[in-house]
Amino acid sequence: GFVASCTSNPVDVIKTRIMNMKPGQYSGPIDCTIKTVRSEGPLALYKGFVPTFVRQAPFVIVTFVTLEQIKRFYRYLDSR
């Protein structure tokens, strides 16, 4: 969940800024990234990190627990 949040959050921030931009504000995603980092610093790409992490962490935990239970079940079937 943490790695996914760290890698996806900057992309989400840039996507949201482009979707909400005024006409002609940015020429594209790279221009948006450069302008954001220059004006607000690199941590601006991680605005909203906590909600992103809180949303993704339970999903990842449930996925791993489910996969472990499925593996356990298949091991049980193989031992029969």
Order of alpha helices (4+ residues) and beta strands (2+ residues): alpha-alpha-alpha
